[in-house]
Amino acid sequence: MSRAPDIDPAAAKQAIIEYCLRKGALVAGIADLDAIERIAPGGHRPKDLMPRVKSVIAVGVGGSTAGAWRVPAKALSYFGSTESRAYKIVYGLAFFIEQKFGVPSIYCPPDMDPELGARYPLQSLKLHAELAGLGARSLAGDILLHPDYGYMYYASCFTELALPPDKPLADN
């Protein structure tokens, strides 16, 4: 794959965020790769899947509108699956980055580690989202909440394109 010369990281990041939002993400950001590599356990770090990864892009979909908090819980089941939408966005994002910037990219699989079973994902999409500033840990449970959208589903894309990372949210 030929690499596009002289890519402006800030402009590339803006184009990537715009792509994600245009495709249906409510939020998107770049996680600090060094922080993920320090926090995630061995075998579950981005470089374990893609050794030359330089950036982790996280997207959030779903969320809760103010109106959703006012309907009976059984009605929420009819709003459709937003989790698959998140995966579809980052799957397309990997192709977008490769076509626009000529840099290898992959969709981060949300699957569980086949060697460790259902309790251990290959990657922590929640960690990626948290470090990208898409949500903060909730006192109500082991979830992330966004200040405007509440609970969301997350997906990630890895790329060899170096992008400036975002900061985690300052407040829970």
N, C-alpha and C positions, 0 to 999 in steps of 0.2 A: 504494500500500500504506500503510495507516495504521500509524503507529508507536505502540507501546505506551508510555504515559507512565510515568515514574518507574521504570525498570527498574533493579533492584539488580544491578550488574555481577558481584559475588561470587556471588549466588544464581543468576544466569543461567549463569555459568560452571559452577557445581556441577550444575545441571540438564543442561547440555550434556555434561559429562563422564559423568554417570550414564547419559544416553541412549546414548552411544557404548559404554560398558562393557556395558550391557544388550543391545545389538545385536551384541556379539561382539568388540569391540576389547579387546585386552589392556591397552593404555595409550592415553591421550589427553591432550593438553595444548594450551596456547595459545602460539604462537611470538611473539616480539617483532617486530612489523611494521616498526618503524624499522630494526632490525638486518637484516632481510631486504632491505629497500629499499636499504640501504648495500652489502650484500654481492653481491646478485644483479646480473647485467649488465643493462643497458638492454634493454627488450623482453621481459624474463623476470622482471619484478617483479610482485607482486600488483596494484599500482595500474595496471599496464599492461593487465590484464584487467578489473579492477573499480575504477575511479577513486576511488570513495568507500569502499573497504574500510577497516575499522577493526581487524579481527582475522583471524588465520589460525589455524584449528583443525586440528591434526594428530592422526591416529590411527595406531596400530600394531596389526597382526594377525599371526597366525602364530606365530612364535617356535619355540623348541625346548624340549621337555620333557626332563627328565633321561633318561627312557626312550628318547627319540628318538636320543640319542647312543649308545645301546647296540644298535641294530638295524642290519642291513646297509643300505648306502646305497640299494640298489634298492628297499627297502621304503618309503623316504620318498616315493617317487613316487606311492604309493597314498593318501597322506594328503589329497589334494584341493587345489584351488587356493585359497589364502588371499588372493592378490592381488585377485581379483575381490570377495571379501568386504569388503576395505578400501574399495573404490570404492563398493560398495552401501551401506555404513554412512554415508559422507559424503554420498552422494546423498540418502539419507533425512534426514540431519542438516540439510541445507539447507532441506528442507520443514518439519522440526520447528521450526527457528529462526523461519522465516517465520510458521508457524501459532501458535506459543506467544508470540513476542515482537513480531510484526508488523514485522520488519526484513528488508530484502532480503539474500539469501544465495545463494551458488552453490557447486556442486561444482567443485572444481579439476580440470580435465581432465588426465589423465596422459599425454596425447598428445605426440608430438614436434612441433616447430615445422615446419609445412609448408613454410616458406620456407628453412629451414636444414637440413632433412633429419634423418635418424635419429640423429645425434650430439647433437642439442640439444633437450631437452624444453622445452615452453612454460613450465613452472615446475619448480624443483628440490624435489620432495617430500622428498628427503633433507635438504635445508637446512631446510625447515619443521620436520621431525621433530627434527633436531638442536637447533634453537633453542627448541623446545618442551620439551626435556628428555627425549625418548623414546629417545635412544641417543647414544652417543659414537663418534667415529671410531676405527676399529680399525687396529692396526699390521699386521694380517694382510692388508689390502687396502683398497680404497676403499669400505668399507661402514660402516654404523652397527651397533653392538651394544648391546643393553640388558643391564644387569647381571643381571637375572633371566630374561629370555626369549631372549637371544641375538639372532640375525638375525630381522628382521621385515620385512613389507611395509608401506608407508606410503601414506596418502592424506590429502588436505587439503580443507578447506571454507573459503571466504571469506565474511565477513559484514560488514555495516555496523553491527553491534552491537559496541560497545566493551567488551572483556573484559580483565581483568588478565592480562598474560603470565606464563608460567612461565620459569624459568631453565634454561639448558643444564646437563647433568650436569657436576659439578665434576671428575670423573676419567674418563680413558679406560679 
